[in-house]
Amino acid sequence: MDDASRAVAKLTRERWEANAEYWVKVIRERRDRYRTELTDQAVLDAIGPCKGLRILDAGCGEGYLARALAAQGADVVGIDASQGLIDAAQDGPADEEPPGGPAGSVSFARASVDAMPVADQDFDLVVCNHLFSHLHDPSGAIHEFGRVLRSGGRLVILTLHPCFYIEDTEHGATGSVPAAQYFAARGVDQRFQVDGLESPSMITSWLRPLEFYSGTLRDAGFVIADLREPHPTAEQVENDPWWREGFPTAMFMLLVAERR
Ligand SMILES: C[S@@+](CC[C@H](N)C(=O)[O-])C[C@H]1O[C@@H](n2cnc3c(N)ncnc32)[C@H](O)[C@@H]1O
C-alpha cells in the first residue's frame, strides 16, 4: 500500500469510529430498506447453504450477517477496522438457533482486511457485504482474500454498482454515470442518509470500473463465477414510490469469484 492509500485508510477508520454508534442504530433498528428488502437476501442466496463452512465476514460492521450465518451452522470470523463496531459485534444480540440443528460459532476481531491475523487457506468462503466502496485501493484486500481461502473457496462481494451509482440526491442514488468518469477511480463524499437519519461523519465511497474487478481478481488467483445485479422487482417499482423514484435500477452489484 502506498502512502496516499495508507492516509486514506487511516481517515476511513477514523470516520467509521465516529459513525459506529449511528451504524449500529441503522442496522439493529432495520432502518435501511435497501438491505432488508433486497441486498441481504441477495447475499444469502449467493452464499447458499453454509452449515459447516468456515466463513470470513470481511468488514463485518456490527456483525449482523456473521450472526445470521452462524445461526445457519457456519463457523464465522468477523473482521472490521473499527474498534467501536467490533465492540458492538462482540456484545451483539444472539440470533435464534434454527430448529433441528446446532448453531455454528461466531467471533470478531479488529484488523484491516489487507493484513488479517488469519492462517493461509483457513476459510471456505469470504463475504464482503458493503465493504469494497470503503477501500481506497482494494487490491491488497483481494490478494489477502486469495491467501486465506482454500483452493475452490468462494469470495462473495456486494458493492456499489460502478455503472449506476451516483451521488445520493433528494431524488435517489442511481442514474447514468458520465462516460468520461467511468474509468477513473471516483470518490463520492457524503454523509449517509438512511430513513431520515444522517451520519455524524462524512464518508467517501470509491467506485471502480468492472475491468478493475476482473483484472485484480484474475491476478490474485480467482475466476469470476457469477455477476448479479440485485434490483427491485417490476411490482416494487410500480407500486412503491420509494423504489420507483429513488432506486429503480441496480445500485449494487454482486460478484462471486472462485479461488483456483
Ligand atoms: C458500510 S459498512 C458495512 C458493514 C457491514 N458489512 C454491514 O453491511 O453492515 C463498511 C465497513 O467497512 C469497514 N472497513 C473500512 N475499511 C476497512 C478495512 N480496511 N478493513 C476492515 N474493515 C474496514 C468499516 O469499519 C465499516 O464497518
The ligand as a Tripos MOL2 file, in Angstrom:
@<TRIPOS>MOLECULE
LIG
   27    29     1     0     0
SMALL
NO_CHARGES

@<TRIPOS>ATOM
      1 C1        -20.8560    0.1690    5.0310 C.3       1 LIG1
      2 S1        -20.0550   -0.5840    6.4000 S.3       1 LIG1
      3 C2        -20.5700   -2.2710    6.1900 C.3       1 LIG1
      4 C3        -20.5110   -3.0400    7.4800 C.3       1 LIG1
      5 C4        -21.2570   -4.3880    7.4180 C.3       1 LIG1
      6 N1        -20.6580   -5.2900    6.4720 N.3       1 LIG1
      7 C5        -22.6870   -4.1170    7.0700 C.2       1 LIG1
      8 O1        -23.0870   -4.4280    5.9480 O.co2     1 LIG1
      9 O2        -23.4100   -3.5760    7.9420 O.co2     1 LIG1
     10 C6        -18.3340   -0.6440    5.8690 C.3       1 LIG1
     11 C7        -17.4460   -1.2980    6.9210 C.3       1 LIG1
     12 O3        -16.1300   -1.4360    6.3860 O.3       1 LIG1
     13 C8        -15.2360   -1.2770    7.4580 C.3       1 LIG1
     14 N2        -13.8990   -1.0220    6.9030 N.ar      1 LIG1
     15 C9        -13.4970    0.0410    6.1490 C.ar      1 LIG1
     16 N3        -12.1980   -0.1090    5.8000 N.ar      1 LIG1
     17 C10       -11.7930   -1.2990    6.3310 C.ar      1 LIG1
     18 C11       -10.5760   -2.0210    6.3090 C.ar      1 LIG1
     19 N4         -9.5000   -1.5800    5.6580 N.pl3     1 LIG1
     20 N5        -10.5050   -3.1930    6.9580 N.ar      1 LIG1
     21 C12       -11.5910   -3.6870    7.6310 C.ar      1 LIG1
     22 N6        -12.7840   -3.0520    7.6780 N.ar      1 LIG1
     23 C13       -12.8830   -1.8750    7.0240 C.ar      1 LIG1
     24 C14       -15.8220   -0.1200    8.2530 C.3       1 LIG1
     25 O4        -15.2920   -0.0320    9.5540 O.3       1 LIG1
     26 C15       -17.3060   -0.4860    8.2010 C.3       1 LIG1
     27 O5        -17.6780   -1.2990    9.2710 O.3       1 LIG1
@<TRIPOS>BOND
     1     1     2 1
     2     2     3 1
     3     2    10 1
     4     3     4 1
     5     4     5 1
     6     5     6 1
     7     5     7 1
     8     7     8 2
     9     7     9 1
    10    10    11 1
    11    11    12 1
    12    11    26 1
    13    12    13 1
    14    13    14 1
    15    13    24 1
    16    14    15 ar
    17    14    23 ar
    18    15    16 ar
    19    16    17 ar
    20    17    18 ar
    21    17    23 ar
    22    18    19 1
    23    18    20 ar
    24    20    21 ar
    25    21    22 ar
    26    22    23 ar
    27    24    25 1
    28    24    26 1
    29    26    27 1
@<TRIPOS>SUBSTRUCTURE
     1 LIG1         1 GROUP 0 **** ****
